[in-house]
Amino acid sequence: MPEVSKLTNTWHLSFHDEEIRLFGQTYSHDLACSDRFRTQQFHSYRPHPSGGVEFRFWANFAVIKSM
């Protein structure tokens, strides 16, 4: 395991009605088998019916090549 690893983060920001969506993927470049997976994050911000902001978050580990 290296002490330091290069990462690439990509983000997509979109607006749907009253919701703001932020989708991200993280790519590791120099870890063992890192060409086989990505981590994904999804953030959602929208008005809460009783006031304030509702925040939702999902994370996923996506396998893109079989071992």
A tleap script that builds the chain and sets N, CA, C and O, in Angstrom:
source leaprc.protein.ff14SB
mol = sequence {
  NMET PRO GLU VAL SER LYS LEU THR ASN THR
  TRP HIE LEU SER PHE HIE ASP GLU GLU ILE
  ARG LEU PHE GLY GLN THR TYR SER HIE ASP
  LEU ALA CYS SER ASP ARG PHE ARG THR GLN
  GLN PHE HIE SER TYR ARG PRO HIE PRO SER
  GLY GLY VAL GLU PHE ARG PHE TRP ALA ASN
  PHE ALA VAL ILE LYS SER CMET
}
set mol.1.N position { 0.845 -1.171 0.000 }
set mol.1.CA position { 0.000 0.000 0.000 }
set mol.1.C position { 0.897 1.243 0.000 }
set mol.1.O position { 1.725 1.404 0.897 }
set mol.2.N position { 0.742 2.112 -0.985 }
set mol.2.CA position { 1.572 3.330 -1.019 }
set mol.2.C position { 1.147 4.326 0.066 }
set mol.2.O position { -0.015 4.366 0.471 }
set mol.3.N position { 2.105 5.118 0.521 }
set mol.3.CA position { 1.779 6.152 1.505 }
set mol.3.C position { 0.927 7.251 0.896 }
set mol.3.O position { 0.097 7.851 1.579 }
set mol.4.N position { 1.132 7.514 -0.391 }
set mol.4.CA position { 0.393 8.558 -1.103 }
set mol.4.C position { -0.155 7.943 -2.378 }
set mol.4.O position { 0.525 7.153 -3.034 }
set mol.5.N position { -1.370 8.297 -2.727 }
set mol.5.CA position { -1.983 7.764 -3.938 }
set mol.5.C position { -2.618 8.900 -4.733 }
set mol.5.O position { -3.182 9.832 -4.159 }
set mol.6.N position { -2.522 8.816 -6.043 }
set mol.6.CA position { -3.158 9.807 -6.904 }
set mol.6.C position { -4.620 9.434 -7.090 }
set mol.6.O position { -4.948 8.269 -7.314 }
set mol.7.N position { -5.496 10.426 -6.995 }
set mol.7.CA position { -6.926 10.239 -7.188 }
set mol.7.C position { -7.432 11.252 -8.200 }
set mol.7.O position { -6.877 12.343 -8.334 }
set mol.8.N position { -8.466 10.890 -8.893 }
set mol.8.CA position { -9.181 11.829 -9.745 }
set mol.8.C position { -10.638 11.831 -9.308 }
set mol.8.O position { -11.272 10.779 -9.224 }
set mol.9.N position { -11.158 13.001 -9.034 }
set mol.9.CA position { -12.573 13.168 -8.706 }
set mol.9.C position { -13.254 13.870 -9.869 }
set mol.9.O position { -12.759 14.883 -10.364 }
set mol.10.N position { -14.372 13.342 -10.299 }
set mol.10.CA position { -15.193 14.016 -11.309 }
set mol.10.C position { -16.555 14.288 -10.693 }
set mol.10.O position { -17.078 13.469 -9.937 }
set mol.11.N position { -17.129 15.442 -11.018 }
set mol.11.CA position { -18.408 15.848 -10.434 }
set mol.11.C position { -19.351 16.336 -11.520 }
set mol.11.O position { -18.934 16.932 -12.513 }
set mol.12.N position { -20.623 16.069 -11.307 }
set mol.12.CA position { -21.678 16.549 -12.198 }
set mol.12.C position { -22.731 17.213 -11.320 }
set mol.12.O position { -23.289 16.577 -10.426 }
set mol.13.N position { -23.002 18.483 -11.572 }
set mol.13.CA position { -23.993 19.248 -10.823 }
set mol.13.C position { -25.185 19.495 -11.721 }
set mol.13.O position { -25.032 19.935 -12.861 }
set mol.14.N position { -26.389 19.208 -11.204 }
set mol.14.CA position { -27.592 19.438 -12.004 }
set mol.14.C position { -28.718 19.962 -11.118 }
set mol.14.O position { -28.697 19.819 -9.896 }
set mol.15.N position { -29.692 20.568 -11.770 }
set mol.15.CA position { -30.846 21.145 -11.092 }
set mol.15.C position { -32.106 20.551 -11.700 }
set mol.15.O position { -32.270 20.562 -12.920 }
set mol.16.N position { -33.001 20.032 -10.857 }
set mol.16.CA position { -34.255 19.435 -11.297 }
set mol.16.C position { -35.370 19.979 -10.421 }
set mol.16.O position { -35.420 19.696 -9.224 }
set mol.17.N position { -36.272 20.767 -11.022 }
set mol.17.CA position { -37.336 21.431 -10.261 }
set mol.17.C position { -36.703 22.198 -9.103 }
set mol.17.O position { -35.940 23.136 -9.335 }
set mol.18.N position { -37.002 21.820 -7.867 }
set mol.18.CA position { -36.428 22.519 -6.705 }
set mol.18.C position { -35.285 21.724 -6.062 }
set mol.18.O position { -34.883 22.025 -4.939 }
set mol.19.N position { -34.769 20.734 -6.747 }
set mol.19.CA position { -33.726 19.877 -6.187 }
set mol.19.C position { -32.377 20.145 -6.857 }
set mol.19.O position { -32.290 20.293 -8.076 }
set mol.20.N position { -31.339 20.203 -6.041 }
set mol.20.CA position { -29.963 20.296 -6.531 }
set mol.20.C position { -29.344 18.917 -6.360 }
set mol.20.O position { -29.391 18.342 -5.273 }
set mol.21.N position { -28.765 18.384 -7.434 }
set mol.21.CA position { -28.138 17.061 -7.392 }
set mol.21.C position { -26.654 17.184 -7.720 }
set mol.21.O position { -26.262 17.880 -8.657 }
set mol.22.N position { -25.847 16.499 -6.936 }
set mol.22.CA position { -24.403 16.473 -7.153 }
set mol.22.C position { -23.965 15.013 -7.182 }
set mol.22.O position { -24.106 14.295 -6.193 }
set mol.23.N position { -23.430 14.577 -8.329 }
set mol.23.CA position { -22.975 13.207 -8.500 }
set mol.23.C position { -21.467 13.217 -8.700 }
set mol.23.O position { -20.955 13.994 -9.506 }
set mol.24.N position { -20.752 12.367 -7.976 }
set mol.24.CA position { -19.299 12.308 -8.094 }
set mol.24.C position { -18.784 10.894 -8.220 }
set mol.24.O position { -19.406 9.945 -7.744 }
set mol.25.N position { -17.635 10.764 -8.871 }
set mol.25.CA position { -16.922 9.491 -8.959 }
set mol.25.C position { -15.462 9.727 -8.590 }
set mol.25.O position { -14.885 10.763 -8.916 }
set mol.26.N position { -14.885 8.762 -7.915 }
set mol.26.CA position { -13.481 8.830 -7.532 }
set mol.26.C position { -12.745 7.664 -8.174 }
set mol.26.O position { -13.174 6.514 -8.083 }
set mol.27.N position { -11.632 7.979 -8.822 }
set mol.27.CA position { -10.785 6.997 -9.478 }
set mol.27.C position { -9.435 6.968 -8.767 }
set mol.27.O position { -8.822 8.017 -8.570 }
set mol.28.N position { -8.968 5.795 -8.384 }
set mol.28.CA position { -7.628 5.636 -7.825 }
set mol.28.C position { -6.707 5.196 -8.954 }
set mol.28.O position { -7.105 4.391 -9.796 }
set mol.29.N position { -5.494 5.707 -8.987 }
set mol.29.CA position { -4.606 5.434 -10.107 }
set mol.29.C position { -3.506 4.426 -9.817 }
set mol.29.O position { -3.082 3.708 -10.723 }
set mol.30.N position { -3.039 4.354 -8.595 }
set mol.30.CA position { -1.862 3.524 -8.337 }
set mol.30.C position { -2.044 2.533 -7.188 }
set mol.30.O position { -1.076 2.172 -6.519 }
set mol.31.N position { -3.270 2.100 -6.962 }
set mol.31.CA position { -3.527 1.059 -5.972 }
set mol.31.C position { -3.770 -0.263 -6.694 }
set mol.31.O position { -4.210 -0.278 -7.843 }
set mol.32.N position { -3.485 -1.356 -6.023 }
set mol.32.CA position { -3.706 -2.674 -6.628 }
set mol.32.C position { -5.170 -2.828 -7.036 }
set mol.32.O position { -6.072 -2.565 -6.241 }
set mol.33.N position { -5.398 -3.246 -8.257 }
set mol.33.CA position { -6.737 -3.501 -8.827 }
set mol.33.C position { -7.595 -2.243 -8.950 }
set mol.33.O position { -8.805 -2.350 -9.152 }
set mol.34.N position { -7.003 -1.059 -8.834 }
set mol.34.CA position { -7.807 0.166 -8.873 }
set mol.34.C position { -8.402 0.449 -10.248 }
set mol.34.O position { -9.287 1.295 -10.371 }
set mol.35.N position { -7.932 -0.246 -11.284 }
set mol.35.CA position { -8.539 -0.083 -12.603 }
set mol.35.C position { -9.857 -0.858 -12.703 }
set mol.35.O position { -10.530 -0.796 -13.731 }
set mol.36.N position { -10.225 -1.576 -11.658 }
set mol.36.CA position { -11.416 -2.426 -11.687 }
set mol.36.C position { -12.614 -1.856 -10.936 }
set mol.36.O position { -13.694 -2.444 -10.987 }
set mol.37.N position { -12.461 -0.738 -10.244 }
set mol.37.CA position { -13.586 -0.202 -9.479 }
set mol.37.C position { -13.555 1.323 -9.412 }
set mol.37.O position { -12.531 1.959 -9.662 }
set mol.38.N position { -14.693 1.875 -9.073 }
set mol.38.CA position { -14.860 3.309 -8.820 }
set mol.38.C position { -15.734 3.458 -7.585 }
set mol.38.O position { -16.571 2.602 -7.299 }
set mol.39.N position { -15.539 4.533 -6.866 }
set mol.39.CA position { -16.504 4.873 -5.824 }
set mol.39.C position { -17.378 5.993 -6.375 }
set mol.39.O position { -16.903 6.873 -7.093 }
set mol.40.N position { -18.643 5.947 -6.035 }
set mol.40.CA position { -19.597 6.935 -6.528 }
set mol.40.C position { -20.333 7.547 -5.341 }
set mol.40.O position { -20.628 6.870 -4.357 }
set mol.41.N position { -20.622 8.839 -5.454 }
set mol.41.CA position { -21.339 9.552 -4.401 }
set mol.41.C position { -22.477 10.353 -5.034 }
set mol.41.O position { -22.313 10.945 -6.101 }
set mol.42.N position { -23.619 10.363 -4.370 }
set mol.42.CA position { -24.756 11.135 -4.848 }
set mol.42.C position { -25.283 11.974 -3.690 }
set mol.42.O position { -25.606 11.448 -2.625 }
set mol.43.N position { -25.367 13.285 -3.910 }
set mol.43.CA position { -25.872 14.229 -2.917 }
set mol.43.C position { -27.140 14.866 -3.476 }
set mol.43.O position { -27.199 15.204 -4.658 }
set mol.44.N position { -28.141 15.027 -2.640 }
set mol.44.CA position { -29.388 15.665 -3.049 }
set mol.44.C position { -29.777 16.705 -2.000 }
set mol.44.O position { -29.775 16.426 -0.801 }
set mol.45.N position { -30.109 17.904 -2.469 }
set mol.45.CA position { -30.550 19.001 -1.603 }
set mol.45.C position { -31.881 19.518 -2.142 }
set mol.45.O position { -31.988 19.866 -3.318 }
set mol.46.N position { -32.899 19.565 -1.274 }
set mol.46.CA position { -34.191 20.088 -1.710 }
set mol.46.C position { -34.921 20.684 -0.507 }
set mol.46.O position { -34.613 20.354 0.638 }
set mol.47.N position { -35.884 21.557 -0.772 }
set mol.47.CA position { -36.622 22.151 0.344 }
set mol.47.C position { -37.386 21.085 1.138 }
set mol.47.O position { -37.989 20.182 0.558 }
set mol.48.N position { -37.353 21.199 2.446 }
set mol.48.CA position { -38.124 20.296 3.296 }
set mol.48.C position { -39.526 20.877 3.455 }
set mol.48.O position { -39.671 22.091 3.592 }
set mol.49.N position { -40.557 20.041 3.440 }
set mol.49.CA position { -41.934 20.556 3.522 }
set mol.49.C position { -42.209 21.418 4.759 }
set mol.49.O position { -43.039 22.325 4.696 }
set mol.50.N position { -41.535 21.156 5.875 }
set mol.50.CA position { -41.779 21.945 7.085 }
set mol.50.C position { -40.751 23.052 7.273 }
set mol.50.O position { -40.672 23.646 8.349 }
set mol.51.N position { -39.964 23.335 6.241 }
set mol.51.CA position { -38.953 24.392 6.303 }
set mol.51.C position { -37.547 23.809 6.328 }
set mol.51.O position { -37.352 22.648 6.685 }
set mol.52.N position { -36.587 24.609 5.953 }
set mol.52.CA position { -35.210 24.154 5.932 }
set mol.52.C position { -34.888 23.387 4.657 }
set mol.52.O position { -35.593 23.491 3.653 }
set mol.53.N position { -33.808 22.615 4.719 }
set mol.53.CA position { -33.326 21.871 3.562 }
set mol.53.C position { -33.217 20.391 3.925 }
set mol.53.O position { -32.713 20.040 4.992 }
set mol.54.N position { -33.693 19.532 3.028 }
set mol.54.CA position { -33.515 18.095 3.197 }
set mol.54.C position { -32.267 17.690 2.418 }
set mol.54.O position { -32.134 18.002 1.235 }
set mol.55.N position { -31.352 16.990 3.094 }
set mol.55.CA position { -30.123 16.520 2.464 }
set mol.55.C position { -30.142 15.000 2.469 }
set mol.55.O position { -30.404 14.377 3.497 }
set mol.56.N position { -29.862 14.404 1.307 }
set mol.56.CA position { -29.764 12.946 1.187 }
set mol.56.C position { -28.414 12.609 0.552 }
set mol.56.O position { -27.898 13.357 -0.278 }
set mol.57.N position { -27.854 11.464 0.961 }
set mol.57.CA position { -26.545 11.052 0.465 }
set mol.57.C position { -26.545 9.544 0.266 }
set mol.57.O position { -27.016 8.793 1.120 }
set mol.58.N position { -26.004 9.106 -0.882 }
set mol.58.CA position { -25.808 7.689 -1.166 }
set mol.58.C position { -24.366 7.506 -1.627 }
set mol.58.O position { -23.786 8.398 -2.247 }
set mol.59.N position { -23.800 6.358 -1.322 }
set mol.59.CA position { -22.464 6.017 -1.810 }
set mol.59.C position { -22.512 4.605 -2.384 }
set mol.59.O position { -23.280 3.759 -1.927 }
set mol.60.N position { -21.688 4.372 -3.382 }
set mol.60.CA position { -21.693 3.097 -4.072 }
set mol.60.C position { -20.263 2.717 -4.451 }
set mol.60.O position { -19.441 3.576 -4.768 }
set mol.61.N position { -19.990 1.447 -4.412 }
set mol.61.CA position { -18.720 0.894 -4.856 }
set mol.61.C position { -19.022 0.162 -6.163 }
set mol.61.O position { -19.651 -0.895 -6.139 }
set mol.62.N position { -18.591 0.697 -7.287 }
set mol.62.CA position { -18.935 0.160 -8.598 }
set mol.62.C position { -17.783 -0.648 -9.175 }
set mol.62.O position { -16.691 -0.121 -9.390 }
set mol.63.N position { -18.030 -1.923 -9.424 }
set mol.63.CA position { -17.040 -2.782 -10.068 }
set mol.63.C position { -17.207 -2.635 -11.582 }
set mol.63.O position { -18.298 -2.853 -12.108 }
set mol.64.N position { -16.125 -2.265 -12.288 }
set mol.64.CA position { -16.226 -2.041 -13.732 }
set mol.64.C position { -15.523 -3.113 -14.542 }
set mol.64.O position { -15.712 -3.186 -15.757 }
set mol.65.N position { -14.711 -3.956 -13.895 }
set mol.65.CA position { -14.063 -5.100 -14.533 }
set mol.65.C position { -14.069 -6.246 -13.545 }
set mol.65.O position { -13.867 -6.032 -12.349 }
set mol.66.N position { -14.297 -7.462 -14.023 }
set mol.66.CA position { -14.270 -8.606 -13.112 }
set mol.66.C position { -12.825 -8.914 -12.708 }
set mol.66.O position { -11.876 -8.581 -13.419 }
set mol.67.N position { -12.693 -9.541 -11.580 }
set mol.67.CA position { -11.360 -9.886 -11.074 }
set mol.67.C position { -10.840 -11.032 -11.834 }
set mol.67.O position { -9.728 -11.491 -11.574 }
savepdb mol mol.pdb
quit
